[in-house]
Amino acid sequence: MGVLCALAISLDGLAQSSREMLFPRPFALAVDDLGWIQGGSQDLQNGPWRLGFKRVLTARDYLPLVEIGKAVGIRIQGVFVLCELDRENVCAQYPSTTRDGRNWDNTRNRSDQQIKIMETIERNSAWLEFGLHGVGHEYWQDGVRKRAEWYNLEEERPWQESEIRDHIECFKKIMAQYGLTSESGQSFPESFVPCAYGYYWNPSAKPYSLGKVLRENGVKYVNSPLEAIRYQNPPANSDGGFDNGVLVLDRQNFGNEWWEPATLPRLPVNEFRTDIVEAHWTNLLATDDLFQKGLNERWIKLLQSIQARPDRYLAKNTEQLYAQWLYKKYTRVVQEGSGLVTIDNRSMPVEALSGGFAAPLVLKIKLGEGKHISQAILNGQPIPAYMENQGYGFLYLPPLERRAYRLSYQTGLTLPELTVLNQGSYNVYSRRLLDRGVAFTLRTYGTQDVFTTSMKAPSEISCSNPKLSVVRSQFLPERQLIVTRLSANDIQGETGELRLLF
């Protein structure tokens, strides 16, 4: 057997030597039930399940998610219930959204705290995603609660399509009370988790499917326990599939129940069978401020331990998570020799690319002491982004087309020149050289820093998207880094080309 044949191994498993590139599974948390102001659940009063945590929630109760996400460099997927943030009683126009129907009156919860909550979410959208969960979490039919908001679980049949569209419209009207409108450049949430796992899976879309309605309103990413879907032949557990333009992935709970405060998954990481792990807001909240810092540190330690595994990596954001799931399912990555990897993406479904699900593919490699990936070339072009964490080098390749690729890489004592060091929660799609500099196309969230390796200071920095503004820039000569702070207008992120001229 020749040398190259002897070295050719699949990268789906663990590395056989420290020089071999790894093709890791992504990992993310999906945190349900954000947005409530009253924490106590009302099962016995014909009301909604909430947090099972009987106290009032305030703006600072969102900070643990922000601090955890920022500490490990990810944007945590949060999904929201908005009825108690309704300042204009618009829920009364949609009687199936709340227990009180047309008599809905949210005066009890109306205060400046609502404003502070939404300001906190917008200000920290780099680390916490604003996703869709529901308006009131349940469905009320003639004043009687039914489980649940997006599908009739009790009778195993869908609600009327008009009702589903009304709930989405109500969600939009509450968003608008805080300036989150298309007129102000704000998008509807891209991610969704169905309340109580009630999802109407129906790829035929006759008479309709939840996926079709969601996609028409901007949602692309759905996750829920697939075992809860008992109709229309959904994907198998631990799998996923497309439903009229949305990608639905399985997620599971691994030991932290929805009502348990300060609780992490009880199963060890190597027993996580899905790439998305279920959590609820209560799980990330301590029973007293005195214990919150310690709880944050436990979550951070768990996430860092996942990053340190050879077979996993922390997805920077939801878009990257779903793209990596697709790559792991359809893409073949093989180590052909020392410093050489082939990538075959020809089996990627056309729907994945035409539907806008292409994002950076992530590979990782164990680094020796003092070593870096000093160069990585994909089909003749340097990769746009790279990161080092937990003893590994992470390579962020550009979104792949349906074709074959060849990746060559070298380790050395220096970082790759004119490359983004992806320490934030953004995606870097491409890198191109200019006459006097370099340009990176990226999608970023909130306000955060973009780090670019460079041996000299730039003379000019600009962005092609006026809604993705350059707040400030600094050159750190001792680290040979350009630090550019970008701020995105849209709470769901902005895409633009960052140009550095020298």
C-alpha positions as CSV (number, residue, x, y, z in Angstrom):
1,M,0.0,0.0,0.0
2,G,1.3,3.4,-1.0
3,V,2.0,6.1,1.6
4,L,-0.9,8.3,0.6
5,C,-3.3,5.4,0.6
6,A,-2.1,4.4,4.0
7,L,-2.8,7.9,5.4
8,A,-6.2,8.3,3.8
9,I,-8.8,8.0,6.6
10,S,-12.3,9.4,7.2
11,L,-12.4,12.4,9.5
12,D,-15.8,11.5,11.0
13,G,-14.2,10.0,14.1
14,L,-11.4,11.0,16.4
15,A,-7.9,11.8,15.2
16,Q,-5.3,9.2,14.9
17,S,-2.4,11.6,15.3
18,S,-1.9,15.2,16.3
19,R,-1.3,16.2,12.7
20,E,-4.6,15.0,11.3
21,M,-7.4,17.4,10.6
22,L,-10.7,16.7,12.4
23,F,-14.3,17.2,11.1
24,P,-16.2,18.0,14.3
25,R,-19.9,17.9,15.1
26,P,-21.3,21.3,16.1
27,F,-22.8,22.0,19.5
28,A,-25.3,24.6,20.7
29,L,-27.8,25.4,23.4
30,A,-31.4,26.3,22.6
31,V,-32.9,28.2,25.6
32,D,-36.7,28.3,25.8
33,D,-39.2,30.5,27.6
34,L,-37.4,33.9,27.6
35,G,-39.7,36.9,27.6
36,W,-41.9,36.1,30.6
37,I,-42.1,38.7,33.3
38,Q,-44.1,36.6,35.8
39,G,-42.2,33.3,36.4
40,G,-44.8,31.2,38.1
41,S,-46.7,28.7,35.9
42,Q,-50.5,28.6,35.9
43,D,-51.5,25.1,35.0
44,L,-54.1,24.9,37.7
45,Q,-55.7,28.3,36.6
46,N,-56.2,27.5,32.9
47,G,-53.1,29.7,32.3
48,P,-49.8,29.2,30.6
49,W,-46.9,27.1,31.7
50,R,-44.1,29.7,32.3
51,L,-40.8,29.1,34.2
52,G,-42.0,27.2,37.2
53,F,-40.0,29.8,39.1
54,K,-42.3,32.0,41.1
55,R,-40.8,35.5,40.9
56,V,-40.7,38.5,38.7
57,L,-38.1,38.5,35.9
58,T,-36.2,41.6,35.1
59,A,-33.6,42.8,32.5
60,R,-30.7,41.6,34.6
61,D,-32.0,38.0,34.4
62,Y,-30.9,38.0,30.7
63,L,-27.3,38.8,31.6
64,P,-26.3,35.3,32.6
65,L,-26.9,34.1,29.0
66,V,-25.0,37.1,27.7
67,E,-22.0,36.6,30.0
68,I,-21.8,32.9,29.3
69,G,-22.0,33.4,25.5
70,K,-19.4,36.2,25.6
71,A,-17.0,34.1,27.7
72,V,-16.9,31.3,25.2
73,G,-17.4,33.3,22.0
74,I,-20.9,32.1,20.9
75,R,-24.3,33.6,20.3
76,I,-26.7,31.5,22.4
77,Q,-30.0,30.7,20.7
78,G,-32.8,32.2,22.9
79,V,-36.5,31.8,22.0
80,F,-39.1,34.2,23.4
81,V,-42.7,34.4,24.5
82,L,-43.9,38.0,24.2
83,C,-47.4,38.4,25.6
84,E,-46.2,39.9,28.9
85,L,-44.0,42.4,27.0
86,D,-47.2,43.7,25.3
87,R,-47.5,47.4,26.2
88,E,-50.6,48.1,24.0
89,N,-52.8,45.1,24.7
90,V,-52.6,43.9,21.1
91,C,-53.1,40.3,22.3
92,A,-56.7,41.2,22.8
93,Q,-57.1,41.3,19.0
94,Y,-56.1,37.7,18.9
95,P,-58.1,35.9,21.5
96,S,-56.5,32.4,21.1
97,T,-53.1,33.8,22.2
98,T,-53.9,34.3,26.0
99,R,-56.2,33.0,28.7
100,D,-58.1,36.3,28.9
101,G,-58.9,36.4,25.1
102,R,-60.5,39.7,24.1
103,N,-60.4,40.9,27.8
104,W,-56.6,40.7,27.8
105,D,-55.1,43.5,29.9
106,N,-51.4,43.6,30.6
107,T,-51.4,46.6,32.9
108,R,-50.0,44.5,35.7
109,N,-46.7,44.1,33.8
110,R,-46.5,47.5,32.1
111,S,-43.5,49.4,33.4
112,D,-40.2,50.8,32.4
113,Q,-38.7,47.4,33.1
114,Q,-40.2,46.1,29.8
115,I,-38.2,48.8,28.0
116,K,-35.1,47.9,29.8
117,I,-35.6,44.2,29.0
118,M,-35.8,44.9,25.2
119,E,-32.9,47.3,25.3
120,T,-30.8,44.7,27.1
121,I,-31.7,42.1,24.4
122,E,-30.9,44.5,21.5
123,R,-27.7,45.8,23.1
124,N,-26.4,42.2,23.6
125,S,-27.6,40.6,20.4
126,A,-23.9,39.7,19.7
127,W,-24.2,37.0,22.4
128,L,-28.0,36.3,22.7
129,E,-30.2,35.5,19.7
130,F,-33.8,36.8,19.7
131,G,-35.8,33.8,18.4
132,L,-39.4,32.9,18.2
133,H,-41.2,30.6,20.7
134,G,-44.7,32.0,21.0
135,V,-47.1,34.7,22.1
136,G,-48.7,33.0,25.1
137,H,-47.1,29.5,24.8
138,E,-50.6,27.8,24.7
139,Y,-53.7,28.1,22.6
140,W,-57.1,29.1,24.1
141,Q,-60.3,27.9,22.4
142,D,-63.4,29.7,23.7
143,G,-61.4,30.6,26.8
144,V,-60.2,27.0,27.4
145,R,-56.5,26.2,27.3
146,K,-55.3,23.7,24.8
147,R,-51.7,22.5,24.3
148,A,-50.1,24.1,22.5
149,E,-49.7,27.3,20.6
150,W,-48.6,26.0,17.2
151,Y,-50.3,22.5,17.0
152,N,-53.2,20.8,18.8
153,L,-51.3,18.1,20.7
154,E,-54.4,17.0,22.6
155,E,-56.3,16.0,19.4
156,E,-53.2,15.5,17.2
157,R,-54.4,17.9,14.5
158,P,-53.2,21.3,13.2
159,W,-54.9,24.5,14.2
160,Q,-56.4,26.6,11.3
161,E,-53.8,28.2,9.2
162,S,-55.4,31.6,9.7
163,E,-54.9,31.2,13.5
164,I,-51.2,30.3,13.0
165,R,-50.8,33.4,10.9
166,D,-52.6,35.5,13.5
167,H,-50.2,34.4,16.2
168,I,-47.2,35.4,14.1
169,E,-48.9,38.7,13.3
170,C,-49.4,39.3,17.0
171,F,-45.8,38.5,17.7
172,K,-44.8,41.1,15.1
173,K,-47.0,43.8,16.6
174,I,-45.4,43.3,20.0
175,M,-42.0,43.6,18.4
176,A,-43.1,46.8,16.7
177,Q,-43.8,48.3,20.2
178,Y,-40.0,48.3,20.7
179,G,-39.1,49.6,17.2
180,L,-38.4,46.2,15.8
181,T,-40.0,46.7,12.4
182,S,-39.0,46.2,8.8
183,E,-39.3,49.9,8.3
184,S,-36.5,50.4,10.8
185,G,-34.4,47.7,9.2
186,Q,-35.3,44.9,11.7
187,S,-36.0,41.3,10.7
188,F,-38.3,38.7,12.1
189,P,-36.5,35.9,14.0
190,E,-34.7,33.3,11.9
191,S,-34.9,30.6,14.6
192,F,-38.0,28.9,16.1
193,V,-38.7,26.3,18.8
194,P,-42.4,25.2,19.0
195,C,-44.1,25.5,22.4
196,A,-44.5,22.1,24.1
197,Y,-42.9,20.5,21.0
198,G,-46.1,20.9,19.0
199,Y,-44.8,21.2,15.4
200,Y,-47.0,20.5,12.3
201,W,-44.6,18.6,10.1
202,N,-46.1,18.4,6.6
203,P,-43.8,18.7,3.7
204,S,-46.7,18.3,1.3
205,A,-48.0,21.6,2.5
206,K,-51.6,20.5,2.0
207,P,-53.6,22.2,3.3
208,Y,-50.5,23.9,4.8
209,S,-47.4,23.2,6.8
210,L,-46.0,25.2,9.7
211,G,-42.7,25.2,8.0
212,K,-44.1,27.0,4.9
213,V,-45.8,29.7,7.0
214,L,-42.6,30.2,9.1
215,R,-40.4,30.5,6.0
216,E,-42.7,33.1,4.5
217,N,-42.1,35.2,7.6
218,G,-38.3,34.8,7.6
219,V,-37.7,31.7,9.8
220,K,-35.1,29.3,8.5
221,Y,-34.1,27.2,11.6
222,V,-36.3,25.0,13.7
223,N,-35.4,22.6,16.5
224,S,-37.6,20.3,18.6
225,P,-37.6,16.7,19.8
226,L,-38.5,14.8,16.7
227,E,-39.9,11.9,18.8
228,A,-42.8,14.3,19.7
229,I,-43.9,14.5,16.1
230,R,-46.1,11.5,15.5
231,Y,-47.6,12.2,12.1
232,Q,-46.6,12.7,8.4
233,N,-43.4,10.6,8.7
234,P,-41.0,13.1,10.3
235,P,-37.2,12.4,10.3
236,A,-35.8,9.9,12.7
237,N,-34.5,10.8,16.1
238,S,-31.1,12.5,16.1
239,D,-31.7,13.5,12.5
240,G,-33.4,16.4,10.7
241,G,-34.9,17.4,7.4
242,F,-36.4,20.2,5.3
243,D,-40.1,21.2,5.6
244,N,-41.0,23.7,2.9
245,G,-37.8,25.8,3.3
246,V,-37.1,25.5,7.0
247,L,-34.5,23.0,8.3
248,V,-35.9,21.1,11.3
249,L,-33.3,19.4,13.6
250,D,-33.8,17.1,16.5
251,R,-32.8,18.3,20.0
252,Q,-33.1,16.5,23.3
253,N,-33.0,17.2,27.0
254,F,-30.2,15.4,28.8
255,G,-31.2,15.8,32.4
256,N,-32.1,19.4,33.3
257,E,-35.9,19.7,33.5
258,W,-37.7,22.9,32.4
259,W,-38.6,23.8,36.0
260,E,-35.2,23.2,37.7
261,P,-33.3,26.4,38.5
262,A,-29.5,26.4,38.3
263,T,-29.3,23.0,36.6
264,L,-27.0,21.7,33.9
265,P,-27.4,18.5,31.8
266,R,-26.8,15.5,34.0
267,L,-25.6,13.1,31.3
268,P,-21.9,13.3,30.3
269,V,-21.1,15.1,27.1
270,N,-20.2,11.9,25.3
271,E,-23.8,10.7,25.7
272,F,-25.3,13.8,24.0
273,R,-27.0,12.3,20.9
274,T,-28.0,15.6,19.2
275,D,-26.1,18.7,18.2
276,I,-28.6,21.0,19.9
277,V,-29.2,20.5,23.6
278,E,-32.4,21.6,25.2
279,A,-32.3,24.1,28.1
280,H,-34.8,26.5,29.6
281,W,-34.3,29.9,31.1
282,T,-34.8,28.5,34.6
283,N,-31.8,26.3,34.2
284,L,-29.5,29.3,33.8
285,L,-30.9,31.3,36.7
286,A,-29.7,30.9,40.3
287,T,-32.2,31.1,43.2
288,D,-30.3,34.1,44.5
289,D,-27.9,36.7,43.0
290,L,-25.3,35.4,45.5
291,F,-25.0,32.1,43.5
292,Q,-25.3,33.4,39.9
293,K,-21.6,33.9,39.3
294,G,-20.9,30.4,40.3
295,L,-23.7,29.0,38.1
296,N,-22.3,31.0,35.1
297,E,-18.9,29.5,35.7
298,R,-20.4,26.0,35.7
299,W,-22.0,26.6,32.3
300,I,-18.9,28.1,30.9
301,K,-16.8,25.2,32.1
302,L,-19.3,22.7,30.5
303,L,-19.1,24.6,27.2
304,Q,-15.3,24.8,27.3
305,S,-15.1,21.1,27.9
306,I,-17.1,20.5,24.8
307,Q,-14.8,22.8,22.8
308,A,-11.9,20.7,24.1
309,R,-13.2,17.5,22.7
310,P,-11.7,16.4,19.4
311,D,-15.1,15.4,18.0
312,R,-17.1,18.6,18.8
313,Y,-16.9,22.4,18.5
314,L,-19.1,25.3,19.7
315,A,-21.0,26.7,16.9
316,K,-20.6,30.5,16.7
317,N,-24.2,31.1,15.9
318,T,-27.3,29.3,14.7
319,E,-26.6,29.8,11.0
320,Q,-23.2,28.1,11.4
321,L,-24.7,25.3,13.5
322,Y,-27.2,24.3,10.9
323,A,-24.6,24.5,8.1
324,Q,-22.2,22.3,9.9
325,W,-25.0,19.8,10.6
326,L,-25.6,19.6,6.8
327,Y,-21.9,19.3,6.1
328,K,-21.6,16.4,8.5
329,K,-24.6,14.6,6.9
330,Y,-23.6,15.1,3.2
331,T,-20.0,16.1,2.9
332,R,-17.0,13.7,2.9
333,V,-13.7,15.0,4.4
334,V,-10.6,12.8,4.0
335,Q,-7.0,13.2,5.1
336,E,-5.0,12.3,2.1
337,G,-1.6,13.0,3.5
338,S,0.4,15.2,5.8
339,G,-1.0,18.7,5.4
340,L,-3.5,17.7,2.7
341,V,-7.3,17.2,3.0
342,T,-9.9,16.5,0.3
343,I,-13.5,17.7,0.7
344,D,-16.3,16.3,-1.4
345,N,-19.4,18.4,-1.2
346,R,-21.1,17.1,-4.3
347,S,-23.8,15.3,-2.4
348,M,-25.1,18.4,-0.7
349,P,-28.9,18.8,-1.5
350,V,-29.7,21.6,-3.9
351,E,-32.3,22.8,-1.4
352,A,-29.6,23.5,1.1
353,L,-27.8,25.8,-1.2
354,S,-30.8,27.4,-2.9
355,G,-32.4,28.0,0.4
356,G,-29.5,30.0,1.8
357,F,-28.2,27.4,4.3
358,A,-24.5,27.6,3.1
359,A,-22.2,28.9,5.8
360,P,-18.6,28.3,6.8
361,L,-17.5,24.7,7.2
362,V,-15.4,24.2,10.4
363,L,-12.4,21.9,10.8
364,K,-10.1,21.6,13.8
365,I,-6.6,20.3,14.5
366,K,-4.7,19.6,17.7
367,L,-1.8,22.1,18.0
368,G,1.6,21.4,19.6
369,E,3.1,23.8,22.1
370,G,3.7,27.2,20.5
371,K,2.4,26.0,17.1
372,H,-0.2,27.6,14.9
373,I,-1.7,26.9,11.5
374,S,0.5,29.3,9.6
375,Q,-1.1,28.7,6.2
376,A,-4.3,27.1,5.0
377,I,-5.2,27.1,1.3
378,L,-8.5,25.9,-0.2
379,N,-8.5,25.4,-4.0
380,G,-5.8,28.0,-4.3
381,Q,-7.2,30.6,-2.0
382,P,-6.3,31.3,1.7
383,I,-9.2,30.6,4.1
384,P,-10.8,33.7,5.5
385,A,-10.9,32.9,9.2
386,Y,-9.1,31.0,11.9
387,M,-9.2,30.6,15.7
388,E,-7.3,28.9,18.5
389,N,-9.0,27.6,21.6
390,Q,-8.6,24.8,24.1
391,G,-5.4,23.6,22.4
392,Y,-6.9,23.3,18.9
393,G,-6.7,25.4,15.8
394,F,-10.1,25.9,14.2
395,L,-10.3,26.5,10.4
396,Y,-13.4,28.4,9.1
397,L,-13.6,27.6,5.5
398,P,-15.9,29.7,3.2
399,P,-19.4,28.3,2.3
400,L,-18.9,25.4,0.0
401,E,-20.6,24.8,-3.4
402,R,-21.6,21.4,-4.7
403,R,-18.1,20.4,-5.9
404,A,-14.8,18.9,-4.7
405,Y,-12.2,20.9,-2.8
406,R,-8.5,20.4,-1.9
407,L,-7.2,21.9,1.4
408,S,-3.5,22.2,2.1
409,Y,-2.2,23.5,5.4
410,Q,1.1,24.1,7.3
411,T,1.9,24.5,10.9
412,G,4.5,27.0,12.1
413,L,5.4,29.6,14.6
414,T,3.3,32.4,13.2
415,L,-0.4,33.1,12.5
416,P,-1.7,33.3,8.9
417,E,-1.3,36.8,7.6
418,L,-4.4,39.0,6.8
419,T,-6.8,36.5,8.3
420,V,-9.7,37.1,10.6
421,L,-9.2,35.5,14.1
422,N,-12.8,34.5,14.8
423,Q,-13.1,35.2,18.5
424,G,-16.5,36.7,18.2
425,S,-19.9,35.2,17.2
426,Y,-19.8,36.2,13.5
427,N,-19.4,34.3,10.3
428,V,-16.7,35.1,7.8
429,Y,-17.8,34.1,4.3
430,S,-14.9,35.1,2.1
431,R,-11.5,36.9,1.8
432,R,-10.3,38.8,-1.3
433,L,-7.2,40.8,-2.0
434,L,-7.5,44.4,-3.1
435,D,-5.0,46.6,-4.8
436,R,-4.0,48.2,-1.5
437,G,-5.4,45.8,1.0
438,V,-7.9,43.0,1.8
439,A,-11.7,42.6,2.1
440,F,-13.7,40.2,4.2
441,T,-17.4,39.4,3.6
442,L,-19.0,38.7,7.0
443,R,-22.2,38.5,8.9
444,T,-22.0,39.9,12.4
445,Y,-24.4,40.5,15.2
446,G,-24.8,43.3,17.7
447,T,-21.6,45.2,18.6
448,Q,-18.4,43.3,18.7
449,D,-14.7,43.3,17.7
450,V,-13.3,41.7,14.6
451,F,-9.6,40.7,14.9
452,T,-7.5,40.6,11.7
453,T,-3.8,39.6,11.6
454,S,-1.6,42.2,10.0
455,M,2.0,43.3,10.2
456,K,1.1,47.0,9.7
457,A,-1.6,49.4,10.5
458,P,-4.3,50.2,8.0
459,S,-4.7,53.6,6.5
460,E,-8.4,53.3,5.9
461,I,-11.2,51.0,7.1
462,S,-14.7,50.9,5.7
463,C,-17.8,48.6,5.3
464,S,-19.9,48.2,2.2
465,N,-23.2,48.0,4.3
466,P,-24.1,51.4,5.9
467,K,-26.1,49.4,8.5
468,L,-23.0,47.6,9.6
469,S,-21.0,50.5,11.0
470,V,-17.3,50.8,11.9
471,V,-17.4,52.1,15.5
472,R,-13.6,52.3,15.9
473,S,-10.4,50.6,15.0
474,Q,-7.1,50.0,16.7
475,F,-3.8,48.5,15.6
476,L,-1.9,46.5,18.2
477,P,1.7,46.3,16.9
478,E,2.9,44.0,19.7
479,R,0.3,41.4,18.7
480,Q,0.2,42.3,15.0
481,L,-3.5,42.6,15.1
482,I,-6.1,45.1,13.8
483,V,-9.1,45.3,16.1
484,T,-12.2,46.7,14.4
485,R,-15.4,47.2,16.3
486,L,-18.5,46.7,14.2
487,S,-22.1,47.5,15.1
488,A,-25.1,45.9,13.3
489,N,-28.4,47.7,13.0
490,D,-30.6,44.6,12.6
491,I,-31.1,42.5,15.8
492,Q,-30.8,39.4,13.5
493,G,-27.4,40.5,12.1
494,E,-26.0,42.4,9.1
495,T,-23.9,41.2,6.2
496,G,-21.3,43.4,4.6
497,E,-17.7,43.6,3.2
498,L,-15.1,44.9,5.7
499,R,-12.3,46.6,3.7
500,L,-8.9,47.2,5.1
501,L,-6.6,49.4,3.0
502,F,-2.9,50.0,3.6
